[in-house]
C-alpha cells in the first residue's frame, strides 16, 4: 500500500477510576499518542477520535461507543487510507461459549468501561470491512492482547521470533513490584456482570452480555457467528503489548521507566521511547522488536507481538514517509553548473 489519502484514528483509554480495577496510565497513553499522530505522522486533529472514561467525558468508551467509533472510521475509509485503533485498558480471556468447541482454548477480549466485551471476532469482522488498499493498524496495550485480530498471521510472538526480538522465557519471574497488570480475570468479569444483569445461574459471560446489551454484545456470543478464514488477504496489523498468556504492565506516576514521570502503559511508553530515538520511518517488525528490547532492559516480563501479512510486517509503521531532503543554497544547481 502506498502513502494514505486520509489518516484516521480512534484512541481509547480506560482508567476505571474509583473501581477495584483502577489503572493510572491509560488516559495518558492516548493523550501522548494523539500528539505524536498529529506532530509526526500528519494526522489532522479532527480525524483523531479520543474516547476516555475521564470524569466529565461527553462520550464514554463503552463497548457500543467504541464499536460505533470504529465502524464510522471504517465507513469513511477508501483505498490508500491509513486507519489506527489504539486501546489502553484491561484485557481478559474468555472460554468458548460451547465447551466442546475450540479445544478448551480461551479467546482474547478487551474490557470497555461498561464491561461489554469486544472480542477477537469483532476485530476480525471489522478488518474484513476495511476497503481493499487501506490499512487498519491496531495497537493494544492490554493484557492477553496477542491474537486480538482473529486469524491474523503471527510475525513476532510465542511461535515466531524476528531479528532482535528477545525470546519470552516463561520461567522468568517479574522483576518489578510497583506495576499493576492491565488484566481483569474472567471470574471477576462474570461476577460484575451478574450483579448488573441479575442472572444468577448463567453458564457463560455471554448470557449476561446478551441480556444486558442485546445486539450490541459481541458477535462471538450470537448463535449465527461462524469463524471463517478471511475471504481475501487483508491489511490488518496488530501490535500487542504482550503475548496471549502474559499480562501488560500499568506504570504508576514517577516510575523510573515512565517518560516524564507520567503514569503510562509499559508498552505504550516503550513505543514512544523507540519513536523518539528513531525519527525516520520504522517498520512494524522493527518497532515491535525494539519495543521488546526496551521492555526487557527495563525489567518487564512481557513480550509484545506482531500479527499481520508478510508484506505489512516490513512496511513502515502507519506508513510514515521519509521527509524530503531540504534543498539549500549550497546544493541548488547554478547556471555555471548546468
C-alpha atoms as a printed R data frame, in Angstrom:
    type eleno elety resid chain resno       x       y       z
1   ATOM     1    CA   UNK     A     1   0.000   0.000   0.000
2   ATOM     2    CA   UNK     A     2   1.235   3.476  -0.827
3   ATOM     3    CA   UNK     A     3   1.008   6.602   1.271
4   ATOM     4    CA   UNK     A     4  -2.528   7.210   2.510
5   ATOM     5    CA   UNK     A     5  -5.016   9.800   1.326
6   ATOM     6    CA   UNK     A     6  -6.727  10.094   4.709
7   ATOM     7    CA   UNK     A     7  -5.313   9.244   8.117
8   ATOM     8    CA   UNK     A     8  -7.968   8.317  10.662
9   ATOM     9    CA   UNK     A     9  -7.543   7.265  14.285
10  ATOM    10    CA   UNK     A    10  -9.664   6.117  17.206
11  ATOM    11    CA   UNK     A    11  -7.861   6.210  20.554
12  ATOM    12    CA   UNK     A    12  -9.400   4.643  23.663
13  ATOM    13    CA   UNK     A    13  -8.166   4.909  27.249
14  ATOM    14    CA   UNK     A    14  -9.958   3.341  30.237
15  ATOM    15    CA   UNK     A    15  -8.662   4.048  33.758
16  ATOM    16    CA   UNK     A    16 -11.766   2.656  35.576
17  ATOM    17    CA   UNK     A    17 -11.313   5.345  38.251
18  ATOM    18    CA   UNK     A    18 -12.966   4.685  41.594
19  ATOM    19    CA   UNK     A    19 -13.367   0.948  40.969
20  ATOM    20    CA   UNK     A    20 -11.378  -2.049  42.254
21  ATOM    21    CA   UNK     A    21  -9.941  -2.313  38.730
22  ATOM    22    CA   UNK     A    22  -8.495   1.197  38.615
23  ATOM    23    CA   UNK     A    23  -5.495   1.899  36.387
24  ATOM    24    CA   UNK     A    24  -3.414   5.073  36.176
25  ATOM    25    CA   UNK     A    25  -1.769   5.386  32.787
26  ATOM    26    CA   UNK     A    26  -4.354   4.620  30.112
27  ATOM    27    CA   UNK     A    27  -5.657   8.136  29.508
28  ATOM    28    CA   UNK     A    28  -2.099   9.477  29.473
29  ATOM    29    CA   UNK     A    29  -1.267   6.898  26.794
30  ATOM    30    CA   UNK     A    30  -3.860   8.186  24.348
31  ATOM    31    CA   UNK     A    31  -3.165  11.865  25.070
32  ATOM    32    CA   UNK     A    32   0.531  11.328  24.311
33  ATOM    33    CA   UNK     A    33  -0.232   9.272  21.198
34  ATOM    34    CA   UNK     A    34  -2.633  11.901  19.869
35  ATOM    35    CA   UNK     A    35   0.178  14.470  19.959
36  ATOM    36    CA   UNK     A    36   2.530  12.046  18.176
37  ATOM    37    CA   UNK     A    37  -0.007  11.269  15.459
38  ATOM    38    CA   UNK     A    38  -0.555  14.954  14.716
39  ATOM    39    CA   UNK     A    39   3.040  16.096  15.079
40  ATOM    40    CA   UNK     A    40   4.923  13.190  13.494
41  ATOM    41    CA   UNK     A    41   2.534  11.286  11.263
42  ATOM    42    CA   UNK     A    42   0.484  14.121   9.841
43  ATOM    43    CA   UNK     A    43  -2.951  13.159  11.183
44  ATOM    44    CA   UNK     A    44  -5.424  16.039  11.175
45  ATOM    45    CA   UNK     A    45  -6.691  16.838  14.679
46  ATOM    46    CA   UNK     A    46 -10.289  16.465  13.507
47  ATOM    47    CA   UNK     A    47  -9.584  12.939  12.256
48  ATOM    48    CA   UNK     A    48  -8.397  11.677  15.649
49  ATOM    49    CA   UNK     A    49 -11.263  10.496  17.868
50  ATOM    50    CA   UNK     A    50 -10.417  10.124  21.563
51  ATOM    51    CA   UNK     A    51 -12.653   8.180  23.960
52  ATOM    52    CA   UNK     A    52 -11.715   8.100  27.652
53  ATOM    53    CA   UNK     A    53 -13.530   7.495  30.913
54  ATOM    54    CA   UNK     A    54 -12.145  10.668  32.410
55  ATOM    55    CA   UNK     A    55 -14.661  12.436  34.621
56  ATOM    56    CA   UNK     A    56 -16.805  14.744  32.520
57  ATOM    57    CA   UNK     A    57 -16.205  12.942  29.211
58  ATOM    58    CA   UNK     A    58 -19.111  13.549  26.852
59  ATOM    59    CA   UNK     A    59 -18.828  10.107  25.237
60  ATOM    60    CA   UNK     A    60 -17.610   7.253  27.407
61  ATOM    61    CA   UNK     A    61 -15.650   4.283  26.000
62  ATOM    62    CA   UNK     A    62 -18.455   1.749  26.382
63  ATOM    63    CA   UNK     A    63 -18.457  -1.332  24.196
64  ATOM    64    CA   UNK     A    64 -21.150   0.112  21.936
65  ATOM    65    CA   UNK     A    65 -19.464   3.525  21.660
66  ATOM    66    CA   UNK     A    66 -16.073   2.031  20.810
67  ATOM    67    CA   UNK     A    67 -17.576  -0.206  18.120
68  ATOM    68    CA   UNK     A    68 -19.601   2.718  16.774
69  ATOM    69    CA   UNK     A    69 -16.479   4.893  16.509
70  ATOM    70    CA   UNK     A    70 -14.550   2.116  14.774
71  ATOM    71    CA   UNK     A    71 -17.384   1.370  12.376
72  ATOM    72    CA   UNK     A    72 -17.629   5.054  11.496
73  ATOM    73    CA   UNK     A    73 -13.904   5.211  10.843
74  ATOM    74    CA   UNK     A    74 -14.062   2.193   8.529
75  ATOM    75    CA   UNK     A    75 -17.127   3.632   6.766
76  ATOM    76    CA   UNK     A    76 -15.101   6.747   5.903
77  ATOM    77    CA   UNK     A    77 -12.132   4.782   4.591
78  ATOM    78    CA   UNK     A    78 -11.123   4.332   0.973
79  ATOM    79    CA   UNK     A    79  -8.203   2.679  -0.810
80  ATOM    80    CA   UNK     A    80  -4.894   4.201   0.279
81  ATOM    81    CA   UNK     A    81  -6.148   5.407   3.673
82  ATOM    82    CA   UNK     A    82  -4.363   4.705   6.961
83  ATOM    83    CA   UNK     A    83  -6.533   3.700   9.940
84  ATOM    84    CA   UNK     A    84  -5.381   3.300  13.545
85  ATOM    85    CA   UNK     A    85  -7.107   1.958  16.638
86  ATOM    86    CA   UNK     A    86  -5.190   2.280  19.901
87  ATOM    87    CA   UNK     A    87  -6.566   0.753  23.097
88  ATOM    88    CA   UNK     A    88  -5.175   1.179  26.590
89  ATOM    89    CA   UNK     A    89  -7.084  -0.619  29.322
90  ATOM    90    CA   UNK     A    90  -7.860  -4.012  30.758
91  ATOM    91    CA   UNK     A    91  -7.951  -7.217  28.758
92  ATOM    92    CA   UNK     A    92  -9.337 -10.623  29.644
93  ATOM    93    CA   UNK     A    93  -9.570 -14.193  28.379
94  ATOM    94    CA   UNK     A    94 -12.911 -15.910  27.832
95  ATOM    95    CA   UNK     A    95 -13.658 -19.623  27.451
96  ATOM    96    CA   UNK     A    96 -15.541 -20.967  24.413
97  ATOM    97    CA   UNK     A    97 -19.287 -20.377  24.526
98  ATOM    98    CA   UNK     A    98 -19.730 -24.051  23.646
99  ATOM    99    CA   UNK     A    99 -17.320 -26.080  25.828
100 ATOM   100    CA   UNK     A   100 -16.850 -28.771  23.177
101 ATOM   101    CA   UNK     A   101 -15.734 -26.171  20.613
102 ATOM   102    CA   UNK     A   102 -12.256 -24.629  20.422
103 ATOM   103    CA   UNK     A   103 -10.458 -27.469  22.233
104 ATOM   104    CA   UNK     A   104 -10.777 -25.591  25.518
105 ATOM   105    CA   UNK     A   105  -8.722 -22.619  24.317
106 ATOM   106    CA   UNK     A   106  -9.622 -19.203  25.684
107 ATOM   107    CA   UNK     A   107 -10.027 -16.179  23.428
108 ATOM   108    CA   UNK     A   108  -8.868 -12.601  23.830
109 ATOM   109    CA   UNK     A   109 -11.100  -9.624  24.581
110 ATOM   110    CA   UNK     A   110 -10.788  -6.021  25.706
111 ATOM   111    CA   UNK     A   111 -12.829  -4.646  28.602
112 ATOM   112    CA   UNK     A   112 -14.578  -1.315  27.910
113 ATOM   113    CA   UNK     A   113 -15.694   0.795  30.862
114 ATOM   114    CA   UNK     A   114 -19.140  -0.902  30.934
115 ATOM   115    CA   UNK     A   115 -17.649  -4.431  30.641
116 ATOM   116    CA   UNK     A   116 -19.394  -5.022  27.286
117 ATOM   117    CA   UNK     A   117 -16.504  -7.120  25.991
118 ATOM   118    CA   UNK     A   118 -15.122  -6.609  22.488
119 ATOM   119    CA   UNK     A   119 -13.559  -9.827  21.234
120 ATOM   120    CA   UNK     A   120 -11.083 -11.065  18.657
121 ATOM   121    CA   UNK     A   121 -14.020 -11.991  16.413
122 ATOM   122    CA   UNK     A   122 -15.316  -8.391  16.470
123 ATOM   123    CA   UNK     A   123 -11.936  -7.116  15.333
124 ATOM   124    CA   UNK     A   124 -11.754  -9.750  12.598
125 ATOM   125    CA   UNK     A   125 -15.172  -8.660  11.331
126 ATOM   126    CA   UNK     A   126 -14.040  -5.029  11.422
127 ATOM   127    CA   UNK     A   127 -10.840  -5.709   9.465
128 ATOM   128    CA   UNK     A   128 -12.836  -7.674   6.891
129 ATOM   129    CA   UNK     A   129 -14.833  -4.496   6.220
130 ATOM   130    CA   UNK     A   130 -11.779  -2.292   5.587
131 ATOM   131    CA   UNK     A   131 -11.672  -1.325   1.882
132 ATOM   132    CA   UNK     A   132  -9.041  -3.113  -0.144
133 ATOM   133    CA   UNK     A   133  -5.911  -0.988  -0.348
134 ATOM   134    CA   UNK     A   134  -6.490   0.697   3.026
135 ATOM   135    CA   UNK     A   135  -4.678  -0.420   6.187
136 ATOM   136    CA   UNK     A   136  -6.022  -0.946   9.708
137 ATOM   137    CA   UNK     A   137  -3.413  -0.899  12.480
138 ATOM   138    CA   UNK     A   138  -4.411  -1.881  15.998
139 ATOM   139    CA   UNK     A   139  -2.178  -1.201  18.991
140 ATOM   140    CA   UNK     A   140  -3.481  -2.826  22.170
141 ATOM   141    CA   UNK     A   141  -1.737  -2.033  25.441
142 ATOM   142    CA   UNK     A   142  -3.702  -4.559  27.461
143 ATOM   143    CA   UNK     A   143  -3.209  -7.981  28.997
144 ATOM   144    CA   UNK     A   144  -3.544 -11.137  26.894
145 ATOM   145    CA   UNK     A   145  -3.649  -8.974  23.761
146 ATOM   146    CA   UNK     A   146  -1.728 -11.287  21.426
147 ATOM   147    CA   UNK     A   147  -4.090 -12.516  18.743
148 ATOM   148    CA   UNK     A   148  -6.796  -9.863  19.224
149 ATOM   149    CA   UNK     A   149  -7.441  -9.808  15.460
150 ATOM   150    CA   UNK     A   150  -8.711 -13.340  14.961
151 ATOM   151    CA   UNK     A   151  -6.894 -15.401  12.279
152 ATOM   152    CA   UNK     A   152  -4.196 -12.767  11.577
153 ATOM   153    CA   UNK     A   153  -0.752 -14.249  10.836
154 ATOM   154    CA   UNK     A   154   1.781 -14.251  13.675
155 ATOM   155    CA   UNK     A   155   5.030 -12.486  12.717
156 ATOM   156    CA   UNK     A   156   6.565 -11.971  16.157
157 ATOM   157    CA   UNK     A   157   5.196 -13.939  19.086
158 ATOM   158    CA   UNK     A   158   5.437 -17.152  21.072
159 ATOM   159    CA   UNK     A   159   5.800 -19.231  17.893
160 ATOM   160    CA   UNK     A   160   7.877 -16.853  15.765
161 ATOM   161    CA   UNK     A   161  10.789 -14.625  16.723
162 ATOM   162    CA   UNK     A   162  12.236 -11.955  14.472
163 ATOM   163    CA   UNK     A   163  15.551 -10.197  14.295
164 ATOM   164    CA   UNK     A   164  16.414  -8.535  17.569
165 ATOM   165    CA   UNK     A   165  13.243  -9.625  19.367
166 ATOM   166    CA   UNK     A   166  14.236 -11.423  22.598
167 ATOM   167    CA   UNK     A   167  12.544 -14.708  23.381
168 ATOM   168    CA   UNK     A   168   9.899 -14.992  26.057
169 ATOM   169    CA   UNK     A   169  11.063 -17.191  28.904
170 ATOM   170    CA   UNK     A   170   8.070 -18.480  30.843
171 ATOM   171    CA   UNK     A   171  10.092 -19.318  33.946
172 ATOM   172    CA   UNK     A   172  11.495 -15.789  34.314
173 ATOM   173    CA   UNK     A   173   9.756 -14.092  37.264
174 ATOM   174    CA   UNK     A   174   8.619 -10.454  37.014
175 ATOM   175    CA   UNK     A   175  11.308  -8.135  38.334
176 ATOM   176    CA   UNK     A   176   9.219  -5.037  39.018
177 ATOM   177    CA   UNK     A   177   6.982  -4.760  42.062
178 ATOM   178    CA   UNK     A   178   5.129  -1.431  41.713
179 ATOM   179    CA   UNK     A   179   3.255  -2.004  38.481
180 ATOM   180    CA   UNK     A   180  -0.355  -3.130  38.029
181 ATOM   181    CA   UNK     A   181  -1.403  -5.704  35.449
182 ATOM   182    CA   UNK     A   182  -3.913  -4.499  32.860
183 ATOM   183    CA   UNK     A   183  -5.947  -7.645  33.394
184 ATOM   184    CA   UNK     A   184  -9.379  -8.482  34.791
185 ATOM   185    CA   UNK     A   185  -9.863 -12.210  35.450
186 ATOM   186    CA   UNK     A   186 -12.793 -13.882  33.723
187 ATOM   187    CA   UNK     A   187 -14.462 -14.694  37.049
188 ATOM   188    CA   UNK     A   188 -14.305 -11.020  38.060
189 ATOM   189    CA   UNK     A   189 -15.941 -10.004  34.774
190 ATOM   190    CA   UNK     A   190 -18.704 -12.584  35.287
191 ATOM   191    CA   UNK     A   191 -19.294 -11.577  38.901
192 ATOM   192    CA   UNK     A   192 -19.561  -7.903  37.990
193 ATOM   193    CA   UNK     A   193 -21.985  -8.551  35.125
194 ATOM   194    CA   UNK     A   194 -24.030 -10.935  37.279
195 ATOM   195    CA   UNK     A   195 -24.602  -8.139  39.776
196 ATOM   196    CA   UNK     A   196 -25.855  -5.891  36.984
197 ATOM   197    CA   UNK     A   197 -27.877  -8.413  34.988
198 ATOM   198    CA   UNK     A   198 -29.465 -10.142  37.959
199 ATOM   199    CA   UNK     A   199 -28.903 -13.523  36.320
200 ATOM   200    CA   UNK     A   200 -27.589 -15.865  38.999
201 ATOM   201    CA   UNK     A   201 -27.249 -19.155  37.148
202 ATOM   202    CA   UNK     A   202 -25.711 -18.113  33.839
203 ATOM   203    CA   UNK     A   203 -23.416 -20.704  32.254
204 ATOM   204    CA   UNK     A   204 -21.199 -18.198  30.458
205 ATOM   205    CA   UNK     A   205 -20.416 -14.489  30.307
206 ATOM   206    CA   UNK     A   206 -22.346 -14.482  27.019
207 ATOM   207    CA   UNK     A   207 -25.608 -14.951  28.922
208 ATOM   208    CA   UNK     A   208 -25.043 -11.756  30.888
209 ATOM   209    CA   UNK     A   209 -23.810  -9.745  27.919
210 ATOM   210    CA   UNK     A   210 -26.708 -10.726  25.671
211 ATOM   211    CA   UNK     A   211 -29.206  -9.938  28.431
212 ATOM   212    CA   UNK     A   212 -27.655  -6.543  29.160
213 ATOM   213    CA   UNK     A   213 -26.580  -5.347  25.723
214 ATOM   214    CA   UNK     A   214 -28.574  -7.363  23.195
215 ATOM   215    CA   UNK     A   215 -27.388  -6.707  19.645
216 ATOM   216    CA   UNK     A   216 -24.561  -4.531  20.998
217 ATOM   217    CA   UNK     A   217 -22.952  -7.612  22.580
218 ATOM   218    CA   UNK     A   218 -20.003  -9.199  20.776
219 ATOM   219    CA   UNK     A   219 -20.672 -11.071  17.556
220 ATOM   220    CA   UNK     A   220 -18.890 -14.023  19.163
221 ATOM   221    CA   UNK     A   221 -21.833 -14.539  21.511
222 ATOM   222    CA   UNK     A   222 -24.578 -14.611  18.899
223 ATOM   223    CA   UNK     A   223 -25.580 -18.042  17.638
224 ATOM   224    CA   UNK     A   224 -25.180 -17.063  13.990
225 ATOM   225    CA   UNK     A   225 -21.450 -16.489  14.447
226 ATOM   226    CA   UNK     A   226 -19.267 -18.864  12.471
227 ATOM   227    CA   UNK     A   227 -15.486 -18.349  12.419
228 ATOM   228    CA   UNK     A   228 -14.251 -18.292   8.848
229 ATOM   229    CA   UNK     A   229 -10.912 -17.705   7.193
230 ATOM   230    CA   UNK     A   230 -10.720 -14.184   5.712
231 ATOM   231    CA   UNK     A   231 -12.098 -14.089   2.176
232 ATOM   232    CA   UNK     A   232  -9.057 -12.212   0.876
233 ATOM   233    CA   UNK     A   233  -5.638 -11.090   2.100
234 ATOM   234    CA   UNK     A   234  -6.160  -8.073   4.337
235 ATOM   235    CA   UNK     A   235  -4.211  -5.133   5.680
236 ATOM   236    CA   UNK     A   236  -5.000  -5.733   9.330
237 ATOM   237    CA   UNK     A   237  -1.950  -5.140  11.543
238 ATOM   238    CA   UNK     A   238  -1.913  -5.903  15.277
239 ATOM   239    CA   UNK     A   239   0.803  -4.708  17.643
240 ATOM   240    CA   UNK     A   240   0.011  -6.253  21.019
241 ATOM   241    CA   UNK     A   241   1.508  -5.278  24.346
242 ATOM   242    CA   UNK     A   242   2.160  -8.877  25.292
243 ATOM   243    CA   UNK     A   243   1.541 -12.481  24.354
244 ATOM   244    CA   UNK     A   244  -1.828 -14.155  24.835
245 ATOM   245    CA   UNK     A   245  -0.581 -15.835  28.023
246 ATOM   246    CA   UNK     A   246   1.002 -12.705  29.504
247 ATOM   247    CA   UNK     A   247  -0.021  -9.500  31.244
248 ATOM   248    CA   UNK     A   248   0.818  -5.909  30.289
249 ATOM   249    CA   UNK     A   249   2.038  -3.500  32.957
250 ATOM   250    CA   UNK     A   250   0.496  -0.192  34.003
251 ATOM   251    CA   UNK     A   251   3.207   2.130  35.321
252 ATOM   252    CA   UNK     A   252   2.423   4.419  38.259
253 ATOM   253    CA   UNK     A   253   3.370   8.074  38.317
254 ATOM   254    CA   UNK     A   254   7.096   8.700  38.802
255 ATOM   255    CA   UNK     A   255   8.066   5.145  37.891
256 ATOM   256    CA   UNK     A   256  11.695   5.188  36.779
257 ATOM   257    CA   UNK     A   257  10.707   3.788  33.361
258 ATOM   258    CA   UNK     A   258   7.884   6.254  32.699
259 ATOM   259    CA   UNK     A   259   8.609   9.052  30.231
260 ATOM   260    CA   UNK     A   260   8.427  12.394  32.026
261 ATOM   261    CA   UNK     A   261   7.382  10.625  35.211
262 ATOM   262    CA   UNK     A   262   3.800  10.273  33.985
263 ATOM   263    CA   UNK     A   263   1.762   7.150  34.625
264 ATOM   264    CA   UNK     A   264   1.542   5.111  31.421
265 ATOM   265    CA   UNK     A   265   1.387   1.661  29.923
266 ATOM   266    CA   UNK     A   266   4.764  -0.052  29.731
267 ATOM   267    CA   UNK     A   267   4.164  -0.965  26.077
268 ATOM   268    CA   UNK     A   268   2.892   2.487  25.105
269 ATOM   269    CA   UNK     A   269   5.887   4.005  26.863
270 ATOM   270    CA   UNK     A   270   8.249   1.635  25.019
271 ATOM   271    CA   UNK     A   271   6.757   2.592  21.640
272 ATOM   272    CA   UNK     A   272   7.146   6.280  22.465
273 ATOM   273    CA   UNK     A   273  10.753   5.650  23.515
274 ATOM   274    CA   UNK     A   274  11.536   3.880  20.233
275 ATOM   275    CA   UNK     A   275   9.903   6.564  18.103
276 ATOM   276    CA   UNK     A   276  11.653   9.375  19.972
277 ATOM   277    CA   UNK     A   277  15.047   7.812  19.194
278 ATOM   278    CA   UNK     A   278  14.141   6.916  15.582
279 ATOM   279    CA   UNK     A   279  12.577   9.901  13.801
280 ATOM   280    CA   UNK     A   280  12.806   8.174  10.420
281 ATOM   281    CA   UNK     A   281  10.187   5.589   9.383
282 ATOM   282    CA   UNK     A   282  10.385   2.299  11.310
283 ATOM   283    CA   UNK     A   283   8.817  -0.931  10.062
284 ATOM   284    CA   UNK     A   284   6.147  -2.673  12.112
285 ATOM   285    CA   UNK     A   285   8.552  -5.570  12.617
286 ATOM   286    CA   UNK     A   286  11.389  -3.335  13.820
287 ATOM   287    CA   UNK     A   287   9.092  -1.305  16.078
288 ATOM   288    CA   UNK     A   288   7.857  -4.409  17.900
289 ATOM   289    CA   UNK     A   289  11.356  -5.904  18.118
290 ATOM   290    CA   UNK     A   290  12.797  -2.687  19.540
291 ATOM   291    CA   UNK     A   291   9.874  -2.273  21.962
292 ATOM   292    CA   UNK     A   292  10.631  -5.805  23.199
293 ATOM   293    CA   UNK     A   293  14.222  -4.805  23.816
294 ATOM   294    CA   UNK     A   294  13.224  -1.632  25.670
295 ATOM   295    CA   UNK     A   295  10.881  -3.577  27.948
296 ATOM   296    CA   UNK     A   296  13.496  -6.272  28.556
297 ATOM   297    CA   UNK     A   297  16.105  -3.659  29.504
298 ATOM   298    CA   UNK     A   298  13.606  -2.033  31.884
299 ATOM   299    CA   UNK     A   299  12.943  -5.348  33.611
300 ATOM   300    CA   UNK     A   300   9.433  -6.063  32.345
301 ATOM   301    CA   UNK     A   301   8.288  -9.639  31.838
302 ATOM   302    CA   UNK     A   302   6.055  -9.010  28.833
303 ATOM   303    CA   UNK     A   303   6.739  -9.602  25.158
304 ATOM   304    CA   UNK     A   304   4.959  -7.506  22.506
305 ATOM   305    CA   UNK     A   305   3.791  -9.357  19.405
306 ATOM   306    CA   UNK     A   306   3.088  -8.567  15.771
307 ATOM   307    CA   UNK     A   307   0.315 -10.115  13.689
308 ATOM   308    CA   UNK     A   308  -0.110  -9.179  10.021
309 ATOM   309    CA   UNK     A   309   0.789 -10.236   6.476
310 ATOM   310    CA   UNK     A   310   4.423 -10.692   5.459
311 ATOM   311    CA   UNK     A   311   4.338  -7.513   3.385
312 ATOM   312    CA   UNK     A   312   2.875  -5.402   6.198
313 ATOM   313    CA   UNK     A   313   5.416  -6.712   8.696
314 ATOM   314    CA   UNK     A   314   8.127  -4.853   6.790
315 ATOM   315    CA   UNK     A   315   6.000  -1.830   5.893
316 ATOM   316    CA   UNK     A   316   6.573   1.436   7.806
317 ATOM   317    CA   UNK     A   317   4.504   1.847  10.950
318 ATOM   318    CA   UNK     A   318   1.451   3.899   9.953
319 ATOM   319    CA   UNK     A   319   3.027   4.266   6.506
320 ATOM   320    CA   UNK     A   320   5.220   7.140   7.641
321 ATOM   321    CA   UNK     A   321   7.005   8.717   4.698
322 ATOM   322    CA   UNK     A   322  10.621   9.799   4.581
323 ATOM   323    CA   UNK     A   323  10.945  13.555   4.981
324 ATOM   324    CA   UNK     A   324  12.146  15.130   1.707
325 ATOM   325    CA   UNK     A   325  15.660  16.432   1.891
326 ATOM   326    CA   UNK     A   326  15.775  20.196   2.273
327 ATOM   327    CA   UNK     A   327  17.339  21.977  -0.681
328 ATOM   328    CA   UNK     A   328  19.807  24.577   0.482
329 ATOM   329    CA   UNK     A   329  21.551  27.341  -1.460
330 ATOM   330    CA   UNK     A   330  24.755  25.331  -1.341
331 ATOM   331    CA   UNK     A   331  23.196  22.355  -3.076
332 ATOM   332    CA   UNK     A   332  20.983  24.157  -5.570
333 ATOM   333    CA   UNK     A   333  22.242  23.974  -9.159
334 ATOM   334    CA   UNK     A   334  23.616  27.247 -10.541
335 ATOM   335    CA   UNK     A   335  23.804  28.473 -14.083
336 ATOM   336    CA   UNK     A   336  27.513  27.727 -14.161
337 ATOM   337    CA   UNK     A   337  26.932  24.034 -13.429
338 ATOM   338    CA   UNK     A   338  24.080  23.489 -15.864
